[in-house]
Amino acid sequence: MINVHFNNRHLSVKEGTRVLELVDEKDRKNLVVCQVGAQIKELNYRLSEKNDGMTIKLLNLSNAEAGRVYSASLRYIVAMAFYRIYPGVRIRFSYNISRSISCQALTRSFNMARAVDAVCAEVERIIEADLPIERVTVTIEEATEIYKKFHLEDKIEILKYRPEKTVHLYKCGDYYNYLHAYMVPSTGCIHNYTIAPYSPGLVIQYPRHDFDANIPEFEEEANYCKTLQRAFDWAEKAHVQTVTGINRKIERGEALEFVQMCEAHHNRQLTELGDLIEKEIDNVRLVAIAGPSSSGKTTFCNRLRIELLSRGINPVTISMDDYYFDKAKICEIQGKPLGKLDLEHIDCLDVELFNKDLFDLINGETVTLPRFNFKLDRRETGKTIKVEQNVPIIIEGIHALNEKLTKSIPKHQKFKIYIAPHAQLNIDDHSPLSVTNTRLIRRIVRDMKFRGCPAAETIDMWQSVRNGEFRWIYPNQENADYVFNSSLGYELCVLKKQAMEALTQITASDPQYLVANRLIKILKYFREIDDDSLIPCNSLLREFIGGSCFQV
């Protein structure tokens, strides 16, 4: 017998008992996956001696990992519906605006608009049938034959990069697929979703853990949508839509060309930005830059300044960090003790002084700026400056796009830039890669290299970082005049070695293992770029791996 802790009870169960069998029948469809010890497992997971003494937690859609499983299971069902009705049509899932998934037809002659009703009806039939989704293990050769039968040639291509000799597939009736994620135990567990036409394909929405397990209201995000489309178009032209496409470039000895191509894409965006700012230089007095963590803002600001200098524009940079209140003042403002402070809240900044200084500088006054001493937790007297006419001021930070921060400056005098990686990259057609994972990998490597911070600590603080992004950054991104896509198609090939070294130090019993294991499963498919000299010293990636010409 195996002893486990389940639902605040001590149970002795037979070896081979499925976790699902411990759950009351009426509760089964409200669950997604479980956590056994420190690891995520499917509800069909069979307990063995190695689980003796472990705690089993049931996870529903209020949990982020459960949300990922739910999303992947929904995609599985949509792909299954397409195969049943249109077996020769190739589709691709991508991350889309409003925290949704898009589904586009890669088969050029296929008319998605005419297929919407039929696909939605088939998805409903599959869910209502409550078909078991079973995990099976096969050899690479067997997986290849199965993928051929289901016209999943893109999945065959990725098999050669899989280090394991076996493959996990999921069987539902006579349908097989694998989406690089765990699955719910049966199709009937997917009970909340929306599928709607959204040119040029479908948009799929599902409950989000950060929305109290509800589906967010779909919001049009024109800037973000255009950015994703540009990213999709560039990836298609450069043949880097999939991990396989990226790996082929390295295998063909084209690593240098690949790196330079991606860097040229950044250069082109900087040129576009320079053109836009130069064209409006008589009006633009403030350039405001914001983006989520590990977007490469520091290097971007340096490169943008150089781009403007090349046009005879000599911008002045002001640090928003110098306008922080001391901790005692923040405690007073927020009415909280020191350990409970929200240090990312805009009220932590002296917004009134910041606005006054900007207003005075833009209107030709000489201003003595503050300088915040973080060691002493207080503001001190900083440098005295005067800004000439037609010289823009650059500010960068989490609140830079927030109108409250720069309310004294008319909108026509502000040029707002939102920066973030926006890769449209897939492991295969049905398995998109989240840029949030890419940013986390960047941060893990940077924190380890420059801050002596192990991966476990970075992972621990990540959710807090994400919470701040959703509150202060994303709501303002649509106000941007330009969105800079800081993604570099080759970056995971470079980051892989250092990231894997950091992530593999996290053991299966550590609480950070769930995230670490997910990142390892992504990185393992990428071919490495070992030659550090291929990457220019001014590359945005240097901010994370070191060797940047901007680092003093």
TORLO-664033 format. One line per 10 residues: number of its first residue (from 0); their letters; for each residue x, y, z of C-alpha. Coordinates in pm, 1 decimal. Example, Ala and Ser with C-alpha at 12.3 -4.5 7.8 and 13.67 -1.06 7.14 Angstrom:
0	as	1230.0/-450.0/780.0 ~ 1367.0/-106.0/714.0
This chain:
0	minvhfnnrh	0.0/0.0/0.0 ~ 102.2/361.1/-66.7 ~ 47.5/632.3/193.2 ~ -47.9/977.1/63.4 ~ -192.5/1301.8/198.9 ~ -502.9/1399.9/2.8 ~ -764.2/1667.8/81.9 ~ -639.2/1699.4/439.9 ~ -671.5/1324.2/486.6 ~ -422.2/1045.1/522.5
10	lsvkegtrvl	-498.8/767.2/272.7 ~ -354.5/423.3/206.4 ~ -412.5/320.4/-154.7 ~ -307.9/35.3/-379.2 ~ -17.5/79.4/-615.8 ~ -149.2/176.2/-959.8 ~ -444.4/374.0/-824.5 ~ -522.1/671.7/-1046.7 ~ -549.0/1010.7/-874.5 ~ -885.4/1055.9/-1045.8
20	elvdekdrkn	-1020.6/756.9/-852.1 ~ -967.8/950.2/-527.4 ~ -1203.1/1225.4/-644.0 ~ -1580.4/1220.8/-603.4 ~ -1759.6/1163.1/-933.8 ~ -1947.0/1494.4/-911.2 ~ -1625.1/1693.5/-871.7 ~ -1422.5/1540.5/-1152.8 ~ -1520.3/1775.2/-1435.6 ~ -1424.7/2084.6/-1233.4
30	lvvcqvgaqi	-1064.1/1969.2/-1206.3 ~ -784.0/1988.1/-1459.4 ~ -463.7/1836.0/-1321.5 ~ -304.5/1754.3/-988.3 ~ 19.1/1821.6/-809.1 ~ 195.7/1520.4/-663.4 ~ 476.7/1639.5/-440.2 ~ 636.9/1924.1/-637.6 ~ 537.1/1793.7/-979.9 ~ 233.9/1847.0/-1201.5
40	kelnyrlsek	66.8/1521.2/-1299.5 ~ -242.9/1432.9/-1495.4 ~ -549.2/1314.4/-1309.3 ~ -498.9/975.9/-1475.2 ~ -155.8/949.4/-1313.5 ~ -107.4/612.6/-1139.8 ~ 49.5/625.9/-796.4 ~ 355.9/412.6/-722.8 ~ 598.2/348.5/-438.5 ~ 798.5/661.7/-525.5
50	ndgmtiklln	490.9/866.7/-428.7 ~ 475.8/720.2/-78.2 ~ 439.0/996.9/181.8 ~ 366.6/1267.9/-76.5 ~ 91.1/1527.9/-69.0 ~ -155.3/1533.5/-358.5 ~ -324.6/1862.1/-448.3 ~ -610.3/1895.3/-695.2 ~ -575.6/2194.9/-924.8 ~ -860.0/2381.5/-1092.6
60	lsnaeagrvy	-862.3/2682.8/-1323.0 ~ -758.0/2920.7/-1047.2 ~ -408.4/2772.3/-1089.3 ~ -176.6/2892.7/-1368.2 ~ -40.0/2545.3/-1451.1 ~ -392.3/2406.8/-1470.0 ~ -481.2/2690.5/-1706.5 ~ -201.9/2587.6/-1943.3 ~ -330.1/2228.9/-1945.0 ~ -686.2/2346.9/-2009.6
70	saslryivam	-570.7/2566.6/-2299.3 ~ -368.5/2283.8/-2456.6 ~ -659.1/2039.1/-2416.0 ~ -894.7/2282.7/-2588.0 ~ -649.3/2320.1/-2875.8 ~ -628.3/1940.6/-2897.0 ~ -1006.6/1918.7/-2935.7 ~ -1016.1/2194.8/-3199.7 ~ -739.7/2019.2/-3396.4 ~ -932.1/1692.7/-3365.1
80	afyriypgvr	-1248.5/1861.4/-3495.0 ~ -1061.2/1997.9/-3796.9 ~ -914.4/1656.3/-3872.5 ~ -1256.4/1491.7/-3857.8 ~ -1415.2/1739.7/-4099.9 ~ -1122.0/1866.7/-4307.8 ~ -846.7/1602.3/-4274.2 ~ -623.1/1756.5/-4541.9 ~ -624.8/2109.6/-4397.9 ~ -320.2/2231.2/-4206.2
90	irfsynisrs	-390.0/2473.7/-3919.9 ~ -165.7/2666.5/-3686.3 ~ -235.1/2799.8/-3337.7 ~ -71.5/3124.2/-3220.2 ~ -99.7/3349.4/-2917.9 ~ -326.3/3641.2/-2996.2 ~ -461.0/3968.4/-2855.7 ~ -680.3/3980.8/-2545.9 ~ -508.2/3671.0/-2397.3 ~ -660.9/3445.1/-2660.8
100	iscqaltrsf	-544.1/3187.9/-2914.5 ~ -578.1/3235.3/-3288.9 ~ -626.6/2949.0/-3531.1 ~ -531.0/3010.1/-3892.9 ~ -538.3/2782.8/-4196.8 ~ -197.4/2731.8/-4357.1 ~ -361.6/2554.7/-4651.0 ~ -389.6/2851.9/-4887.7 ~ -702.4/2742.1/-5073.0 ~ -902.8/2675.4/-4756.2
110	nmaravdavc	-1182.0/2921.1/-4671.6 ~ -1189.2/2948.5/-4293.1 ~ -1500.5/3167.1/-4294.8 ~ -1708.9/2884.7/-4440.0 ~ -1574.9/2635.6/-4186.5 ~ -1654.2/2817.0/-3860.5 ~ -2000.1/2673.0/-3795.1 ~ -1901.3/2317.7/-3886.1 ~ -1588.0/2325.7/-3668.9 ~ -1772.8/2473.7/-3369.5
120	aeveriiead	-2045.7/2209.2/-3399.7 ~ -1788.5/1930.4/-3414.6 ~ -1605.2/2068.2/-3109.8 ~ -1934.8/2062.9/-2918.9 ~ -2002.9/1701.8/-3026.0 ~ -1657.8/1590.4/-2910.1 ~ -1701.2/1760.1/-2571.9 ~ -2054.0/1630.1/-2517.2 ~ -1936.0/1275.8/-2589.7 ~ -1695.1/1306.5/-2292.7
130	lpiervtvti	-1435.2/1091.0/-2467.1 ~ -1136.7/969.1/-2263.4 ~ -802.1/1128.1/-2353.0 ~ -538.7/862.4/-2292.6 ~ -164.0/906.8/-2277.3 ~ 34.8/646.3/-2468.1 ~ 408.3/602.1/-2508.2 ~ 549.5/500.1/-2844.9 ~ 887.9/487.4/-3013.8 ~ 1012.5/763.2/-3243.6
140	eeateiykkf	947.5/531.5/-3540.0 ~ 591.4/457.8/-3428.7 ~ 522.9/825.9/-3369.6 ~ 647.0/904.5/-3719.6 ~ 400.3/661.1/-3876.2 ~ 112.8/794.1/-3663.3 ~ 192.2/1153.5/-3757.4 ~ 201.7/1058.8/-4125.8 ~ -146.7/908.4/-4097.1 ~ -284.0/1229.8/-3945.4
150	hledkieilk	-101.0/1461.6/-4187.7 ~ 112.3/1607.9/-3906.1 ~ 438.1/1635.7/-4098.2 ~ 548.4/1935.7/-3890.9 ~ 550.4/1710.9/-3582.1 ~ 766.5/1456.6/-3762.2 ~ 1027.5/1727.2/-3823.3 ~ 1057.1/1817.2/-3454.8 ~ 1111.0/1452.8/-3350.4 ~ 1475.4/1460.4/-3461.7
160	yrpektvhly	1548.0/1723.8/-3197.0 ~ 1386.5/1526.5/-2916.0 ~ 1663.2/1383.3/-2694.4 ~ 1442.0/1100.4/-2564.5 ~ 1396.1/777.2/-2762.6 ~ 1025.0/758.6/-2691.6 ~ 733.3/996.8/-2747.2 ~ 420.8/1061.3/-2543.5 ~ 108.0/1089.3/-2754.8 ~ -255.0/1141.8/-2659.5
170	kcgdyynylh	-524.6/916.5/-2799.2 ~ -889.9/1018.1/-2810.9 ~ -1105.0/763.3/-2989.9 ~ -913.7/697.0/-3311.1 ~ -736.7/1035.7/-3306.7 ~ -373.0/1090.0/-3199.6 ~ -187.1/1413.6/-3133.0 ~ 67.2/1568.6/-2894.9 ~ 74.8/1935.4/-2794.4 ~ 380.6/1937.4/-2563.0
180	aymvpstgci	156.1/1966.2/-2259.2 ~ -46.3/1752.7/-2022.5 ~ -412.5/1688.0/-2101.5 ~ -738.0/1674.0/-1906.5 ~ -868.3/1316.4/-1851.9 ~ -1162.0/1349.2/-2093.9 ~ -1309.7/1592.6/-2345.1 ~ -1603.9/1661.6/-2112.6 ~ -1369.7/1848.6/-1877.1 ~ -1363.0/2135.6/-2127.8
190	hnytiapysp	-1684.7/2313.5/-2040.8 ~ -1605.2/2685.0/-2076.5 ~ -1468.1/2837.4/-2397.4 ~ -1559.6/3055.0/-2693.7 ~ -1470.0/3012.7/-3060.9 ~ -1549.2/3295.7/-3298.9 ~ -1444.4/3413.8/-3645.1 ~ -1169.6/3675.8/-3635.1 ~ -999.7/3745.7/-3965.5 ~ -804.8/3573.0/-4105.8
200	glviqyprhd	-904.2/3275.9/-3889.1 ~ -1067.6/3191.3/-3557.6 ~ -1014.5/3329.8/-3211.7 ~ -1033.9/3088.4/-2917.8 ~ -1085.9/3207.7/-2561.4 ~ -1068.5/3009.0/-2241.4 ~ -1077.8/3076.5/-1863.6 ~ -774.1/3249.1/-1717.7 ~ -643.8/3195.2/-1366.3 ~ -573.2/3567.8/-1335.8
210	fdanipefee	-940.3/3642.9/-1412.8 ~ -1078.7/3430.0/-1130.9 ~ -1107.6/3134.1/-1370.2 ~ -1332.9/3335.1/-1602.9 ~ -1295.7/3418.7/-1971.1 ~ -1176.2/3779.2/-2012.8 ~ -1394.3/4006.2/-2220.3 ~ -1247.3/4020.3/-2571.1 ~ -1087.1/4358.8/-2630.2 ~ -972.5/4500.9/-2960.5
220	eanycktlqr	-603.4/4592.2/-2936.4 ~ -514.8/4746.4/-3270.0 ~ -150.2/4823.4/-3193.2 ~ -84.2/4481.4/-3045.6 ~ -267.0/4308.8/-3330.4 ~ -58.8/4491.9/-3592.5 ~ 259.3/4402.4/-3404.8 ~ 167.9/4033.3/-3394.3 ~ 84.5/4037.6/-3764.6 ~ 417.4/4202.0/-3845.3
230	afdwaekahv	594.8/3941.7/-3632.1 ~ 405.5/3661.2/-3807.5 ~ 486.0/3800.5/-4154.0 ~ 855.3/3846.9/-4073.0 ~ 888.4/3498.2/-3924.0 ~ 727.5/3353.4/-4236.9 ~ 957.8/3543.1/-4473.0 ~ 1265.5/3453.5/-4267.7 ~ 1151.7/3088.8/-4229.3 ~ 1171.1/3103.0/-3851.1
240	qtvtginrki	806.1/3031.6/-3762.1 ~ 902.7/2700.9/-3599.5 ~ 1187.4/2558.5/-3393.9 ~ 1267.9/2331.9/-3687.4 ~ 1314.2/2631.0/-3918.2 ~ 1553.1/2791.4/-3669.5 ~ 1751.7/2471.1/-3616.8 ~ 1794.3/2418.5/-3989.7 ~ 1975.2/2750.0/-4023.4 ~ 2226.9/2644.5/-3760.6
250	ergealefvq	2267.2/2295.6/-3910.0 ~ 2339.5/2445.2/-4251.1 ~ 2619.4/2656.3/-4105.1 ~ 2417.8/2977.4/-4137.8 ~ 2441.7/3088.7/-3775.0 ~ 2627.5/3412.6/-3855.1 ~ 2383.7/3499.9/-4131.6 ~ 2090.2/3414.8/-3904.4 ~ 2219.2/3634.9/-3620.1 ~ 2288.3/3926.0/-3853.1
260	mceahhnrql	1945.8/3891.3/-4016.5 ~ 1772.3/3919.1/-3679.6 ~ 1989.6/4212.7/-3577.0 ~ 1910.8/4383.6/-3908.9 ~ 1541.3/4348.3/-3824.6 ~ 1606.6/4544.4/-3503.3 ~ 1808.9/4801.9/-3698.2 ~ 1521.7/4851.5/-3940.3 ~ 1279.6/4916.5/-3654.3 ~ 1521.7/5169.3/-3503.9
270	telgdlieke	1544.8/5343.2/-3841.5 ~ 1164.8/5356.0/-3860.0 ~ 1155.8/5507.7/-3512.9 ~ 1422.6/5761.9/-3601.9 ~ 1227.5/5864.7/-3911.3 ~ 906.0/5910.3/-3711.5 ~ 1066.1/6114.4/-3434.4 ~ 1273.6/6325.7/-3673.6 ~ 965.6/6402.4/-3880.1 ~ 787.3/6537.4/-3571.4
280	idnvrlvaia	1089.6/6683.3/-3392.5 ~ 936.3/7033.1/-3384.4 ~ 658.3/6889.9/-3166.0 ~ 817.2/6594.8/-2983.8 ~ 959.2/6707.0/-2649.1 ~ 922.1/6382.4/-2455.7 ~ 1000.0/6024.4/-2562.5 ~ 842.5/5781.7/-2315.0 ~ 946.4/5414.9/-2317.0 ~ 784.5/5127.3/-2126.5
290	gpsssgkttf	766.9/4751.1/-2150.1 ~ 750.1/4438.5/-1937.0 ~ 1044.9/4285.9/-1753.5 ~ 1336.6/4157.5/-1963.1 ~ 1222.7/4328.6/-2281.0 ~ 1566.5/4484.4/-2329.8 ~ 1470.0/4840.8/-2239.8 ~ 1817.4/4948.4/-2124.6 ~ 1994.7/4853.1/-2446.9 ~ 1704.2/4980.9/-2653.4
300	cnrlriells	1725.0/5325.1/-2489.7 ~ 2097.4/5342.1/-2565.7 ~ 2049.9/5236.7/-2925.7 ~ 1759.4/5474.9/-2979.3 ~ 1969.7/5760.8/-2844.3 ~ 2248.1/5673.2/-3091.1 ~ 1994.4/5655.7/-3374.2 ~ 1875.8/6006.7/-3285.9 ~ 2231.6/6134.9/-3248.0 ~ 2302.4/6017.3/-3603.6
310	rginpvtism	2023.9/6253.7/-3712.6 ~ 2161.0/6553.8/-3525.8 ~ 1917.7/6509.6/-3236.5 ~ 2083.6/6501.8/-2893.8 ~ 1826.1/6372.6/-2642.8 ~ 1852.0/6409.7/-2265.3 ~ 1768.5/6111.0/-2043.4 ~ 1597.2/6148.8/-1706.3 ~ 1569.1/5858.2/-1462.9 ~ 1226.2/5805.0/-1312.5
320	ddyyfdkaki	1389.5/5611.1/-1026.7 ~ 1522.4/5939.0/-887.2 ~ 1166.0/6047.4/-811.5 ~ 1083.6/5767.1/-566.8 ~ 957.1/5861.2/-222.0 ~ 1143.0/5711.1/71.9 ~ 988.3/5399.5/226.1 ~ 844.5/5585.5/525.5 ~ 654.0/5817.8/292.5 ~ 527.8/5523.5/86.4
330	ceiqgkplgk	405.4/5352.4/404.8 ~ 213.0/5670.2/486.6 ~ 65.1/5695.6/134.6 ~ -39.2/5331.2/110.9 ~ -133.0/5291.2/476.1 ~ 65.4/4968.2/497.6 ~ 363.1/4839.5/697.4 ~ 701.7/4809.6/528.9 ~ 666.7/4440.2/444.8 ~ 331.8/4489.8/268.3
340	ldlehidcld	424.5/4777.8/35.6 ~ 345.5/4772.1/-335.7 ~ 668.0/4928.7/-458.4 ~ 552.6/4922.9/-822.5 ~ 250.4/5146.3/-753.7 ~ 261.9/5481.1/-932.7 ~ 201.5/5657.1/-598.9 ~ 552.7/5550.2/-495.2 ~ 676.5/5820.3/-733.6 ~ 661.8/6192.5/-668.6
350	velfnkdlfd	437.6/6249.5/-968.5 ~ 385.4/6619.2/-894.0 ~ 758.7/6696.2/-879.4 ~ 825.0/6485.0/-1188.4 ~ 560.1/6675.9/-1384.9 ~ 688.1/7012.5/-1262.2 ~ 1047.7/6933.5/-1360.4 ~ 942.8/6809.0/-1705.1 ~ 726.4/7115.2/-1761.7 ~ 1003.6/7351.9/-1658.7
360	lingetvtlp	1268.2/7176.5/-1870.1 ~ 1049.9/7168.3/-2179.1 ~ 982.2/7538.6/-2136.2 ~ 1349.6/7630.9/-2122.3 ~ 1401.8/7657.7/-1747.7 ~ 1714.3/7543.6/-1563.3 ~ 1623.6/7258.6/-1326.8 ~ 1814.6/7085.3/-1048.0 ~ 1711.0/6721.4/-1064.8 ~ 1683.4/6490.7/-764.0
370	rfnfkldrre	1897.9/6180.0/-723.7 ~ 1766.2/5891.4/-519.3 ~ 2015.7/5720.1/-291.8 ~ 1881.1/5366.0/-266.0 ~ 2137.4/5265.9/-4.8 ~ 2019.8/5541.3/230.2 ~ 1658.5/5531.4/107.4 ~ 1631.7/5902.5/46.8 ~ 1642.7/6166.8/-223.0 ~ 1945.0/6389.7/-260.2
380	tgktikveqn	2037.4/6681.1/-483.9 ~ 2131.6/6575.3/-832.2 ~ 2267.5/6749.1/-1142.4 ~ 2143.2/7082.4/-1276.3 ~ 2044.5/7084.5/-1643.8 ~ 1880.0/7295.7/-1910.1 ~ 1726.7/7146.4/-2223.6 ~ 1753.6/7334.1/-2552.2 ~ 1468.9/7371.2/-2799.8 ~ 1416.5/7066.6/-3025.6
390	vpiiiegiha	1601.7/6842.7/-2779.5 ~ 1367.2/6563.8/-2664.0 ~ 1374.7/6419.3/-2312.4 ~ 1378.8/6039.2/-2285.5 ~ 1213.9/5867.6/-1989.3 ~ 1193.2/5492.2/-1935.9 ~ 1013.4/5285.8/-1675.4 ~ 710.5/5083.0/-1578.3 ~ 484.4/5393.8/-1568.3 ~ 630.9/5582.8/-1865.1
400	lnekltksip	318.2/5540.2/-2081.2 ~ 80.4/5630.0/-1799.1 ~ -74.1/5971.7/-1870.7 ~ -85.7/6049.2/-1498.6 ~ 293.6/6048.7/-1484.5 ~ 328.5/6314.0/-1758.9 ~ -1.4/6501.4/-1727.1 ~ 167.2/6842.9/-1753.5 ~ 285.7/6765.0/-2107.7 ~ 35.0/6788.3/-2396.6
410	khqkfkiyia	-18.2/6460.7/-2583.0 ~ 106.9/6603.3/-2912.8 ~ 443.8/6671.6/-2747.3 ~ 485.6/6308.1/-2636.7 ~ 608.8/6015.2/-2843.5 ~ 530.3/5688.7/-2667.0 ~ 715.0/5363.7/-2734.2 ~ 614.2/5021.0/-2607.9 ~ 887.7/4755.7/-2618.4 ~ 844.6/4379.6/-2573.1
420	phaqlniddh	938.0/4057.6/-2752.6 ~ 655.2/3953.5/-2985.4 ~ 776.8/3631.5/-3144.9 ~ 528.4/3422.4/-3340.6 ~ 716.4/3098.1/-3284.1 ~ 587.9/2742.6/-3254.8 ~ 738.7/2409.0/-3158.6 ~ 499.1/2273.7/-3419.2 ~ 175.4/2398.5/-3576.2 ~ -35.3/2311.8/-3272.0
430	splsvtntrl	211.9/2420.5/-2999.8 ~ 287.6/2795.7/-2983.6 ~ 565.1/2920.9/-2759.0 ~ 478.9/3194.2/-2511.0 ~ 700.6/3503.5/-2517.9 ~ 646.8/3522.5/-2141.4 ~ 860.5/3209.3/-2111.9 ~ 1125.4/3371.3/-2331.9 ~ 1134.7/3677.7/-2107.8 ~ 1165.1/3457.0/-1800.1
440	irrivrdmkf	1455.1/3267.0/-1959.1 ~ 1624.7/3598.7/-2039.8 ~ 1582.1/3712.3/-1680.4 ~ 1707.2/3385.0/-1532.2 ~ 2029.0/3411.5/-1734.0 ~ 2075.5/3782.3/-1654.2 ~ 2002.2/3745.4/-1282.0 ~ 2242.1/3454.6/-1251.6 ~ 2520.0/3630.1/-1442.5 ~ 2499.7/3984.0/-1307.6
450	rgcpaaetid	2319.8/3957.7/-974.3 ~ 2434.9/3622.7/-837.6 ~ 2069.6/3523.9/-817.9 ~ 1989.3/3153.2/-870.4 ~ 1707.6/3051.1/-1102.5 ~ 1486.7/2947.5/-809.6 ~ 1482.9/3304.9/-673.4 ~ 1402.1/3452.7/-1014.2 ~ 1115.8/3206.7/-1058.4 ~ 983.5/3287.7/-709.5
460	mwqsvrngef	957.2/3660.0/-784.4 ~ 823.8/3615.7/-1139.4 ~ 454.2/3607.0/-1054.1 ~ 486.5/3931.8/-859.8 ~ 660.1/4085.3/-1160.6 ~ 379.2/3961.7/-1386.3 ~ 114.6/4105.1/-1155.7 ~ 277.3/4447.5/-1184.1 ~ 289.5/4419.3/-1562.4 ~ -80.9/4340.8/-1589.1
470	rwiypnqena	-166.1/4630.2/-1359.8 ~ 66.4/4905.0/-1482.3 ~ 207.8/4823.2/-1825.9 ~ -35.0/4627.7/-2043.8 ~ -332.3/4863.6/-1992.0 ~ -125.3/5145.7/-2145.2 ~ 35.3/4964.5/-2440.2 ~ -241.2/5059.9/-2681.8 ~ -153.4/5427.7/-2625.4 ~ 190.1/5377.3/-2780.7
480	dyvfnsslgy	288.6/5557.7/-3100.9 ~ 527.1/5274.3/-3188.4 ~ 565.4/4914.6/-3071.7 ~ 922.2/4784.4/-3086.4 ~ 942.9/4407.0/-3119.7 ~ 1253.4/4314.8/-2918.8 ~ 1241.0/3945.4/-3004.6 ~ 1549.9/3792.5/-3166.2 ~ 1482.9/3471.3/-3356.9 ~ 1815.2/3316.7/-3254.9
490	elcvlkkqam	1810.9/3407.4/-2884.5 ~ 1696.0/3076.7/-2732.3 ~ 1977.6/2901.9/-2920.9 ~ 2222.4/3129.5/-2735.7 ~ 2046.1/3140.1/-2399.7 ~ 1995.9/2762.6/-2388.3 ~ 2331.9/2659.4/-2241.8 ~ 2337.8/2907.9/-1952.3 ~ 1965.8/2869.6/-1882.9 ~ 1985.7/2489.8/-1872.3
500	ealtqitasd	2276.9/2506.3/-1628.8 ~ 2068.1/2724.7/-1397.5 ~ 1741.3/2533.2/-1436.2 ~ 1885.5/2185.7/-1385.9 ~ 2003.7/2291.5/-1039.6 ~ 1638.3/2290.8/-936.1 ~ 1543.8/1941.5/-820.2 ~ 1214.3/1755.6/-851.8 ~ 1139.2/1822.2/-484.1 ~ 1183.6/2201.0/-511.3
510	pqylvanrli	870.9/2419.3/-534.4 ~ 1012.7/2594.4/-843.1 ~ 1040.5/2263.4/-1030.1 ~ 707.3/2308.7/-1211.8 ~ 828.1/2618.2/-1392.4 ~ 1185.7/2497.4/-1435.7 ~ 1072.3/2172.2/-1593.0 ~ 842.7/2357.9/-1833.2 ~ 1129.8/2579.6/-1950.2 ~ 1365.5/2282.8/-1987.5
520	kilkyfreid	1108.4/2108.7/-2207.2 ~ 1109.0/2411.9/-2436.8 ~ 1484.1/2467.0/-2451.1 ~ 1571.8/2103.2/-2521.3 ~ 1446.2/2132.4/-2879.7 ~ 1679.1/2416.2/-2979.4 ~ 2018.0/2369.2/-3142.2 ~ 2281.9/2572.8/-2959.0 ~ 2481.9/2863.7/-3098.0 ~ 2810.9/2823.8/-2913.5
530	ddslipcnsl	3014.7/3098.1/-3078.6 ~ 2959.8/3405.9/-2862.2 ~ 3158.9/3621.4/-3105.4 ~ 2876.9/3601.8/-3360.8 ~ 2663.6/3837.3/-3151.5 ~ 2733.4/4211.0/-3194.8 ~ 2841.9/4402.8/-2885.5 ~ 2544.3/4638.8/-2921.8 ~ 2291.5/4356.2/-2952.1 ~ 1993.3/4372.4/-2721.9
540	lrefiggscf	2072.5/4012.4/-2621.0 ~ 2404.9/4128.5/-2471.2 ~ 2202.8/4287.9/-2192.9 ~ 2131.1/3934.9/-2068.9 ~ 2439.9/3731.8/-2161.3 ~ 2705.1/3999.2/-2102.9 ~ 2962.8/4164.0/-2326.5 ~ 2752.2/4468.6/-2411.9 ~ 2934.9/4781.4/-2520.5 ~ 2678.2/4976.0/-2315.9
550	qv	2769.3/4806.0/-1987.2 ~ 3026.9/5002.3/-1792.3
